Every structure is written in C-alpha cells, then in structure tokens.
Amino acid sequence: MTKTNRIRLFFLLGILAALLVSAPVALAHANLVRSEPPANSAQLTPPTIVRLWFSEDIEPSFSSASVVDKNSQRVDKGDSHRMSNDSKGMEVSLNPNLSPGLYTVIWKTTSAVDGHVVGGSFAFTVGNVPLSDSSPRAIMSQVDTALSNSAAPPLYQVIVRWLNVLLLALFVGSFMFPLLILFPALRAKKGEPLLRVYADYFRSSDAPADPDAALAPWSARWLRYTQIAFVLYALVTVATLVAQAYTVGGIASSILLVLTATRFGTVWLFRVAILVALGVVLLRARWQFTARLRANRALLLAVALGLLLLVTQSLNSHGAAVTDPPAIPLVVDLIHLLGAVIWIGGLVQLIATLPALLGALPPSAKMRTLSAVISCFSLVAFLTVGVIIVSGVYSMIVQVGSLEAFFATLYGETLMVKFALIVPLLALGALNLIVNRHAYARAAERAIPFIHRIDVIVALEIVFAAAVLLAVGFLTSVAPSKSAFDPASTLWIETHTVDDLNVTLGVAPALVGANDFDVKVQDAAGQPVSDASVVRLLGTMREMDMGTQEIATTAQGNGHYTIHGDLMSMVGTWQIQVLVRRAGHDDARTAFVVPALNQRAPQTALPLLQENTSAQVGLALTLFGFAMGTASVLLLKPRRARWTSLIGALAVALIGMLAIYQVVVSAPPGQTVIVPIVPGFAHLQPDPVRPVPAQIAAGRQVFLQNCATC
C-alpha cells in the first residue's frame, strides 16, 4: 500500500470514528414534550387555549387535540391546528369561563418525518379541585403510553415495511452486482491481487474479448430478473401508500390527502418519479453489456437512479428525525442501507443470474470465473459488512441511548433478535470468504462439485438475510428505545389475558398509601371494552392476614376504569384481583402481584458508551479486529500469513465482544429499593392521646426553629 493510500485509509477511519463517538439526541415519533397548561397541573384561572409541543414536526392534516371534562364532554372549540410559527407545536381554543373541575387533553399526531401515528392524553384542573380525586384520569395517559410503547405493531405494517426494504435490496442490488462484482471478476488474472483487479477495472477502458461473448445469455437472464424485481417493488411502493393512508385514517378518504398534504406523500411522489425513470431505462435502453466500465452507460445511469431510491428510503427513516446534529444520522442510515443492498442483492444474483454466465463458458474457464466472482463478492461483502456494523453501532447509540432503554423496550428486544440472526449470517459469509480461488482451482483439478456446495451456502445466507430484514421491518414500525423509555416513570403496569379479554392494571406510584389505579379492558382484537357494569379491585397482603379490601372503579371511557384509594396500606407484596362483570358474560377474574414499596430509588439512564470504559474498549477492539481482517485480505498474499492474520483478527474481535457482553450482563437489574417487610406482630393502633390544638402549634414552632433548616 502506497503512502497516499495509507493516508486516505486513516482519513476514512478518522471520519468513521468521529461519526461513532458523536451521540445526538434522537426522538423519532412525534411524542409530547411539554404543554401549556402543563400536564397534571392546577390552574387557578381558566385557560383560554391549550398549546402542545412535540419532539418533531407534525402533519397538520392528521394531527389533532381535544379537551373534555370529567363527563367526557368536549369543552374546546374544535379548532385544533398546527402553530403558524412552530412546525412542532399544536394549539386548540377552549370555551370561555370553564367551571372548576378536572379536564383531560387528548392528542393524536402523525410524524412529518417517518409517518408514524402516536397519541396520548394528560389532565389538568381548574380552580381548587384535586387532580386525583375518587376517579383519577391522569394515570390513563401513563397506561396508554406504556401499552403503546410495548405493543407489537400491526402485522400489515411490518409486512409492508419488510417487503419494501427486501425488494429494494433485490432491485437496486441487481445494478450494483455487475458494476462492483461481476465485471471486475471477469478482468481478474490468475494470482492477481484483488486491489489491482479493481484498480485496472476502474481506470482502464479495454477489456478481454472472451468474457464479453459469454455475457449475452447472462444479460438476458439479468434483464428478466431486474424487470420482475422492478414490477414487484413498484407494487410494494403502492402498498406503502395504502398502508400509510390506512394508518392515519380511512384508505379512500386519506390517500389524496396523504399525497398532497404530507411530507410522506412528497417523498413517495419523488420515489415514483425515480421508478418511472428507471422503468424507461429498463425498457428502452440497449443492454449490451461488456466488461468495460465506460461502455455500460445505461448501467451507470441505473445505478445513479437506484442511489436516489435509497435516499427516498432514508428520508422516511428514524435517522431523518434527528436534527442535532443535522444530516449526519441520515447519511449514516443511507450508508447502512447501501451496504445491505450491495450485500443482499449480490447474494441473490449469485444464484439467480450467475449460472447463466457459467453455463456459457467452456469447462476450463468455468471454475476460474466462479473463483474470481466469489473472491470479488467476498471482498465486497467483507467491506460492506464492516460498513454495516460501524453504521449500525452508531445508529444503535443514537436510537437506544442507554443500557436501561435497551433492555426495557420492545425496540431493544428486537435489536437483540436482529443481532442473533446476524451471527449465523456472518459465519456463512466467512465460510464463503475462506473458500477462495485456490480452493476452486483444487476442486477443478479433482472434479469436486463445489458449485452445488456454494449454492447451499448462498441460499442459507439469503434466508438469514431475509430474516434480518424482517427484524428491520419490525424495528422501523416501533418507537426507538430512546423515546419509548421514560426514566422518570413511577408507573407499575402488567397485562393478563383472561377469557376473551386483555386486562391491564396500572398503579402509580406503587408506594404504600394512596395510589391511582387504572384497569384497562380490551377484547382479543385490542378494542376497548367500555360496557363493563362492574370493575372491582380486591386486595390481600401475602405477608400478613389482613383480610380482603375491596374498592370499585369508575368508568372513564375508552376501556379505562380508575380509582384513587389506599388499597395498599403496608409495605409488602399485595395480590390485587381484578373482577370484570359484563352483561351476558361470566365474570372475568385475574390476580396481579404488586410490590408496595416505602420509597423508590431514582431511575437512571446509563449512557450506552459514554462514561463506560469497558464498552468503549470492547467496541474499539471489535472494530480493530475487523480492520485487521480487512487488511489481511487486501494486503497479504501468502496463504499462511493471511490465515494467521485472520485468526488473530477473529480473536481480537471476540475479546471485544466479550468485553461488551460483560457490560451488558453486569448492568443494574432494576431501579427499585425493596424496604424490609413489616413484621407479622406489628399492628396499626389508634393514637391513645387525643390531639390538642395548642400542643400542635407549640410543636410546629419547635420544628420550624430547630428542624426545618435540615
């Protein structure tokens, strides 16, 4: 490697390191940030307007807010709209002279960045009225938010997003394969280093004549494959529009509005325009391939248009929601997507179109050509996997943010599944890398059918790659961990399935004494059940025989039944049985085990990498192992030296992964402090001394003089 190339390599690594250590704020999904009046506040004078601010830009056509009283009657003027001077704000006017009481703000937003729909509510009071009276409403918002963050997205969203990214990889990857893998491989000479192969390909205009003659049958199959992928991707593009319209409202009434009044619609129309241009290129261009780079003008144009398709995909991603610093997460997401497209698209090409080329070659050249193609693909795949890993780690830092958020959210759990699927995918890719040109040469001499073995390996890689993209489709349908995890939450929540119902119990703050209780009842389809005639809570303490305490909840609508009471009067473990009675049905009963604490330790959000030396060292070792392996493939020609370097790189990477794993397993398991249970002989007794006002006043004076300052 020359001095100039070394400088370029270190400059590139420096850019990647700078991207990796910067951790901007990423919320994604238009979640509520603050409001006027503030959530759960008391207003002495009636407000005339309610203002809401969200974490990102909202679509005015599909975002709304309303205000209702304790009887669910609207008290706003129905004029909710996005603020004219703030694309993240929304406001709604209230009827004049609101009477003292409890009011609830119900909001729903559609993100202008990624098109996700979220909603919630919060309460405030007017006048001298307690916020949590016998029928609290503030806890309803906490329960709804927790259920929304933990609920699996609709199946149609996951399938559409999965097919969208899968077919995008197959379609755009079909243009990348001949440009980056096949044509350079056709120029390769026996024993020539791959770096020289690529240097000659991108600099020279001449080409050997023999491979060009064999490109005709390959080009016919490639064109047929690409046209089929184009049609399928065009259909799934239409499906994404229909799915978005169905998410924000009725399909028939919302499609036109989504297209004309949302950022999603603008990006979608841009994508369609690119698809039309690609369709014209596919149908009208003369696809006469040659191994000369400059002769394939139609291919170069198609690659450029394909890159624009990737840009439209990234514009609707979670990375596009990050505005501090601007553009960097979006560019990283685009690089991550490009690496996946090159890798997965090339895998499918090895099975779908390469056999047509090999079949047109004489037996003497068949194995040599296959060896060259696999070598080029392995190198490109090795580099793109490195790019995917680095950009994926950066995106994980941005979208997850902390170890607690990683383990406590649906987004983090899905990431773990994705990592588990990537491991066998990388192992299969490494197997292809190990089976190099020398192995193919020996196989040709001994007449060993290595081609069929490679078909099996590539097919397995494609299966695991499709599974990884399914996890990606799931990830893009849920809120990132950084926005779903609330370290300040005091809500205890759990859901049970009983008969045909899903019963959720929420308790806040789950401490000894008065608590807000919310029972949310839903049917099997997730629809709220609001017609229950009786919803009761029956509490018993496990550590002490105190009998059964029973309280009745009040229906609040939308499947919520709430109560404010002293059901958990002692520190310990309480069994709270929920009884739901409906006309024409048997009573539904289910029991929850709720720990009643005396105090709660503050929640923490330990940064994923910052202030964590072990995680930083582990990540650095992992990336160094990758760089070491890449250098061995690019620079070392002797087989023994290459194997020694690869084994050493693998060992370094494994040590880094073990360091990261140690950080994960040593993370604090919880954020609560369990206070010792009250002993069984303790009993609550009334005070035998009757209070005297004069003595109370004297004690207050002593307290103020001697104790208040502490």
N, C-alpha and C positions, 0 to 999 in steps of 0.2 A: 504494500500500500504506500503510495507516494505521500510526501509531506502535505501537499494540498488536500488530498483525500482525507488524511487524518484530521486536519483542521476542520474540514466540513463535517466529519463524523462527530467530533467533540462538540461542535457548534449545535448540531442537531440534538445530541444528548442533553446539552445545556438547556435548549428550548423545552424539551420534554420534562426535564427536572423542574424548570420554572413553572410549567403548567401543573405539575404534580403537587408542588408544595403550596400553591395558592388554593384556598378553600373559600369561595364566595358563598354568599347566602343564596339558597335555592328553596323556594317555597313550592312552586308548581301547584296548580289548582287554586282558584280564586277563593281563598279562605278569609274569614273575617279577621281583621287586625285590631280595629278599635271602632268605637261608635260614640255618638252624641245623641241622647244621654248615654253614659257608659253602661255596660251590661251589669245587671244586679245592683243598680244604684237607686238612691231615693231622691226624688225631685220635690222640693217644697212648692215650686210653682209649676203649673202645667206647661210642658214644652209645646211649641207650635210646629216643630219639624224634627224628624229623625234623620240623622246622617250616618252613613256606614262607609268604612274604608276597608278595602280588601288587599290581599297580598300581590295581586297582579291585575292587569287590565281586564275589564269585563265587557261582555257583549250586551249593549243596551237593549237589543230586541228580545233577548232571552234571559234577562235578569230582572228581578222584581223584589219588592219589600212591602209588607203589610203589617198593621198593628191592630191587635184585638184585645178586648178586655177579658175579665175572668169568665165571662159567659160566652166567649168565642165570637163576640160581635165586633165587627170592624169599626175602628174609630179614626181611620185615616181617610183622606180624600181620594184615594185611588190614583194618585198622580206620581207614583214612584218612577224615577228616571235617573240616568247616569249624570253626574255632575258635569257641567259645561267646562269647568276649569281643571278637572281631575278625572282621567280615564279609569282610575281605580276606585272612585267614590260613587255612591248612590244615595239619594235622599227621597223622602216621602213626607208630605204635609199632613198634619193632624187636624182634626176638628177642634174648633176653639173651645176653651174653658172645659178641659177634661175634668171630670169629677174625681175626688180622691179614690185611689184603688190600685190594683195590680194590673199591669199591661204587659203584653208579650209582643215582641218584634219577630216576625217570621220572614226570612230572606231566602232567596234562591239565586244563584249566579251561574253563568256559563263563562268559562275562561276564554278570553280572546286569543290566548296563546295556543293551548292544546285542545280546546273544545270540551273539556270535562265539565260536568254539571255537579255542583255541590249545593247544599242548603243547610240551614240551621235556624236557631231561634235563641232569644235571650229575653229576660224580664227586667222591668224597672217599675218603681212605684211612684205615685203622685200623692203628695200630702203625707200625713202622719199615719202611714199604713205599713205594717211589717211586710218585708219581701217574702219571707217564708211563713205563711200562716198555715191554717189547717189543710190547705190544698196548694202546696208549692208548685210553681211552674218553672222555676229557674233550672231545676235538675233535668227537665225534659230535654233541654238543649244539650246538656252534657251526655245524656244517654244516647240521643240521636247521633251526635258526633262520634261517640265511641263505636256505635254499631256501624256507622257508615265507614269508618276507617278500618274496621276489622272484617267487614263483609266482603265476600268474593264478588268481583264484578260480574255483570250479566254475561252469560255464555256467548251471546251473539257478538258482544264487543270483543271478547278475547279471540274468537274465531276469525272475525273480520280483520283485526289487527295482526294476527298471526299470518293469515294468508297474504295480507298486504306486504309485510316485510319479507316473507318467503318468496313470493312471486317476483318482488322487486329484485331480490338477490339472484334469482334464476334468469330474469330478463336482462338486467344490466350486466350481470356476470358473464353472460354469453358474449358480450362485446369485449370484456376485459380478457377473456381466455385466449383468443388468438393473438391479441396485442402483447400480452405480458408473458405468455407461457408457450403457446404452440409455435409461433413464428420464430422466436429466439431459439427454441429447441431444434428447429429444422436447420438452423445455421450451425449448430454445435458440431465440433470435430472431436474425434476420439481423444480423450485425455485433456481436452482444453478446459481451463478453469471457467467456472460459470460467470465470474465477473467479466472476463474477456469476451465471453459469448454475448452478454448484454451490451458491452461497450461497442462491439462490432455491429450489433444489430441496430442500435440507435444512432450510430454515426455513419454507417456505410449505406450506399444506395444499391449495391449489387447484391445478387442472391444466386445460390446454386440452382441449376435448372431442374434437376431431378425431383426435388420435393414439390416444386410448383406443379408438375404434371400430376402428382398424386392428390393435389388439393381439390380437384374437381368433384369427386364423389363426397369428400368431406364437406365441401362448401354447400352442396345440395342438401345434405342432412342438417348442417348447421342452420341454414336459412329456414328450413321447415321447422326445426326446433324453436328458433327465435321467434318466428311468426306465431307459433302456438303460445309461447310464453307471453308475447305481446297481447294476444287476444285475452288470455286468462287474467293478465294484470289489468287490462282495461276494464274487464268485468268486475274485478275486486275493487278497482277505483270507484266505480259506480256504487258498489256495495258500501264503501266507506261513507259516501254522501248520504245514502239511505239510513245507515246506522246512526250517523250524527243527527239527522233530522228526527229519527225515532227517539233518540236520547233526549233532545231538547223539547220535543212536542210531537204532535201528530205528523206522520210522514207527508201526507198530501198537503197539509197546510203549512208545513215548515220548510220544505225543500227550497222553494223560491226565496224565502226569507233568509235561509242559511247561505244561499249563493250570493245574494245581493247585499246583505247587511252584516256579515260576519267576516272576521279575519280568516277563519277556516275556509269559508267559501272562496275568498280571494286566492288563497294558496291552492285550493282544489282546482279552480279555473286555470291557474298558471300550470298546474300539473297536466291538465287535459290538453292545453295548448302544446306542451312539450311532447305528449303522447301522439298528438296529431302529426307533428313534425317527424317524429320517429317512424310513425306509420308510413308517411310519404317516402322516407328514406328506405324503409324495408321493401316497399312495393315498387318503387320507381328506379332505385339505384341499380347499377350493373355490378353485381357482387362477383367479380372475377379476382379471387384472392391470389396473392403472391407473397413470398417470404420477404419482399422488400417493403420496408415500413412506409416510405413516401408514396408508394403506389396504391395504398389502401385508403384513399381519401374518404370513401363512404364510411369505412370503419372508424376513422378518426372523428368524423362528424357525429356518428352514432355514439361514440364514447363521450364526446363533449355533451351531447343532449342527455345521455344517461347520468352524467355527473349532476346536471341540473335537476334531474328527477330525485337524486339523493338529497339535494338541497331542499326541495319541497318537503321531503320526508322529515328532515331535521327541523324545519321551521315549525312543525306541529309536535315537537318532542318536548320532554321535560327540560332539556337543556336550553330551549328557547325561552323558558320562563325566567332564567337567571339574568338579572340586569346589573349585577355588581360582582365582578367587572363585566362589562358588556361584551358580547360576541365570543369570548373565549370558550365557555361551556358549549355554545352552539357549534363552534369549529371542532372541538373535541368530539362532540357527538357525531358530526359529519365524518371525521376521520375514523371513528369507531365503526360506523355504518359501512364506509368504503372498504375497510379491512374485511368485514364479514361478507360483503358482496363478492369481493375477489376470491375469497377462500371457498365459500359455499358454492358460488356459481361455477368455479373451476372444478370442484368435486363432481358436480353433476355432468359437466362437459366430458370428463374422463370416461364416463360410462355411456352418455347419450350420443356423442358425436365422434370421439376419438377412434372407435372401432372401424368407422368408415374409412378413415385415413390409413390405418394399419392394414386393412384388407386390400387396399390398392397398391401397397408396397411389395416388392419382392421379398421372399423369406429372409434373404441375407440382410436386408435393411430394416426389417420389421422390428426385431428385438433392439437394435441400436437406436431406432427412432423412439420406441417406447421408453427405453432407458433415459434418453435425453429429455423427453417430455416429463417423465416422473421426476427427474432431477431438477428441472426448471420449476415444476409445480411445487416440489418440496421446499425449494429455496424461497419462492414467493410466499408459500403458505407459512413457512417459518417466520418470515419477516412480518407478514400481516398478522399472525397470531401475537407476535410481540407488540405490534401497534394496538391490537385489540385489548391486550392485557393492560398496557400502560394507560390507554384512554379509558378502559373500563374501571381501573382503580381510581383514576381521577374523578370519573362520574360518580363512583360509589361514595367517595369522600364528599362530593358536593350534595348528592341526593340523600345520603344517610346521615352523615354528620356526627354521630356518636354511637358508642357501643350499645348503650341502652336502647336507642332508637332502632338499632339493627335487630336486636333480639325481641323487641316488644311490638313490632309492627308486621303487618301482612307483607309489605314490600320487602322487609329484611328476610322473612321466611322464604319468599320466592327467590330472592338472591341466592340463598343457601342451596335451594334446589337447582338453580342455574349453575352454580359452581360445581355441584355434584355431577351434573351432566357434562360439564366441560372436561373433567378429568379423563374419562374414557375417550373422549373426542381427541384430546391432546395425545393420549397414548397411541391411538391408531395413527394419528398424523406422524408421530415419531417413528412408528413402525415403517411407514412409507418412506420416511427420510433415511432410515437405516438401509432399506433395500435400494441401493444406489446403482449407478451404471455398471459397476464391476460385478455386482450380483447378477444383473441381467445378462451380462456377457457370459458369465459362467453357466447360467441357465440355458442360454442358447447353445453352448457347446455340448451340454449334457442332455439337451432336449427335455428340460423340466418345464412343465406348463405353468410358468409364473403368472401369466396373464390372468388366468382364472382366479389365482390367489389374490391378485391385486383387485380384481372385480369385487371379491367378497369384502376386502378391507375398505374399499371406497364406498361400497353400499352401506356398510356399517357406519362409516363416517357420516354419510348423508342422513341416516336415521337419527343419529345423535345430534347432528346439526339442526335437523327439523325440530327435535325435542327442545333444543336450546332456544330456537326462535319462538316456540310455543311459550316458553317461560318469558321471553321478551314481550310477546303479545300480552301476557298477563301483567307484567311489570308496567307497561305503558297504559294499562287500564285502571291502575290503583294509584293512590296518592303516595308520593315518596315519603320515606321514613321521617325526613326532617320536618315535614309539615304535618304528618299524622301523629307524631309522638309529642305529647304535652307533658313536660317535666313538672309543671305546677299542678297537675290534676290531682284532686283528692277523691275521685270517684272510684268506688268498688263496684264492679259490674260482672255479671255472669249470665249466660243464656242456657236454658234447658228446653228440651223437646219433650212434650207430654201429649199423648193422644194426637190430635191434629193441629196442635198449637206449638208455637215457639214463644216461650215465656222468658222475658229478660227482667232481672231485678237489678236496679241501681241504687246504691246507698252512698250518700255524701254527708259528712266527710268520713263516715265509717269509724267514728270515735265514740267513746262512752258518752251517753247523754242524748240530747236532741239531735236527730238526723232527718234529712229529707229522703224519702223512699219513693221510687218510681218503678211501677210494674208496667212494662210494655208488652202487649199481647199481639201476636201476629199469627196468621194462618200459615199453612205449609208453603204457600206461594209468596210469602213475605208481605202480604197485605195486612194493614192494621185491623184489629178486631175491636170495634168501639161499642158493641151492643151487649157487653157483659153486664148482667144485672148486679152481680156481687163480685168484688175482688178484695179479698181479705189477706192480712198477714198475721201469722200465728208464730210467736217467737218463744223458744225454750232455750235455756242455757245448759250446755253439756256438763260443765264442771260443778254445777250446783242445782239441786232440785228446788226451783222457784216457781213451779207450775208453768202454765202457758199464758202468755199475754197475747191479746188479740186486738187488732185495730183494723178499721175499714177504710179503704181508699176512696177517693173521689174521682170520677171520670173527667178527664181533661180533653177528650177528643183525640183522634188520630192514634188510637190504641194505647194511650197513656192513662194510668191510674196512679195518683200520687197521694201522699200523706206526709205530714210533719209530726213526728212523735218521738217519745222516749222509750222506744221498744227495747233498745239495748242499754240497759241501765248499769251494767257492771262489766269490768274488763274480763274478757274470756272469749270462748268460742260459742257463737249463737247459731242455732238451727232455725232458720226462718222458712216456714212453709207458706207457699202462696196457693190460695184457693181461688179458682176462676169458675164462676157459675154463669151458664148461658141457658136461655130457654131452648128446650128441645135437645139438650146435650147432657151427658153425665158431667158431674163436677170434675174439673181438671185440677190435680194437686201435684205439686213438686216441691222439694225441700232444697234450700240453699244453705251452705255453711259459711257464715260470715264472721271473721275475727273482729271483735270490738277492741280497739286499742285506746290507750290513755293518751298517747301522743304519737306523732308521725314524724319520722326523720325527713328532712327536706329532700325532694327528688334532685338528682344530679343528671348532668348530660356530659359525660366524659368524652372529650374530643376523640375522634377516631384515630388520628395520628398525632396531632399537636399535644405536647406535654406527655407523650408516651414514647419513651426511648426504645423500648423493646419492639414496638410496632414499626417504628421508623427504621431500626436496624434490620428487622425481618424483611420489610419491603425493599430496602436497599440491596440486601443480599439476593433476594429473588430476582430483581431487575439486573443485578450484576451477573447472576448465573445465566440469564437469557442473553445478555450482551456477550458473555464469554462463549456460549454455544454458537451464537451467530458468527462471531469472529473465527471460530474453528472451521465452520462450514465455508466461509468466504476466503480465508487466508491459508489454511493448512491443506496441502495436497497429499502428503504421505498418509496412508490409511491408519497406521498405528498412532501417529501423532494426533490425527483427527479424533479417533476413538478415545484416546486418553483425555483430550480436551473436553469432549462431550460428556464423559463420565464425571470429570471434575466439575463441569458446569452444572450437571444434574445434582451433584452432591451439595454444591453451594446453594442452589435454588431450594433444595429440600430443607437445608438448615434454616433458610429464611422463612419458609412456610411453617416450620416447627416453631420458630420464634413468634410468628403471628398467631399461630394456634394457641400458644401458651398465653398470650394476651387475652385471647377470646375466652379460654376456659377459666382464667383467673379473674374475669370481670365480676364485680359485685352482683350476687344473685338477686338482690331486691333492695328496696328503699324504705322498708318499714322497720320500726323498732318494736319488738314484742315486749310489753311490760308484764312482769310476773302476775299470774292469776291470783285473784283474791282468795285466801284460804277458805276452806269449807266451813270453819267455825265462825267466820265473820258474818255479822248480820247488820242490816241497816236499822237503827233505833232512832226514835224521835228524840229531839233535844229536850232533856228534862228541865232546863232553865228557860223560862219564858223571856223573850227579848224585851228590854226596857229602852225606850227611845233615848233617854238621857245617857245611858251607858253606851249605846251605839254611837252617839255623837261624840262622846269623850274618846272612845276607841278610834274613831275616824281621825280626830285631831292628833292623837298619838302617832297614828300611821303616817299622816302627812308630814309630821315633824321628823320622824326617825327612819321611816322605811321607804317613802315614795321615791326618794332620790336614787335608790338602788334598783 
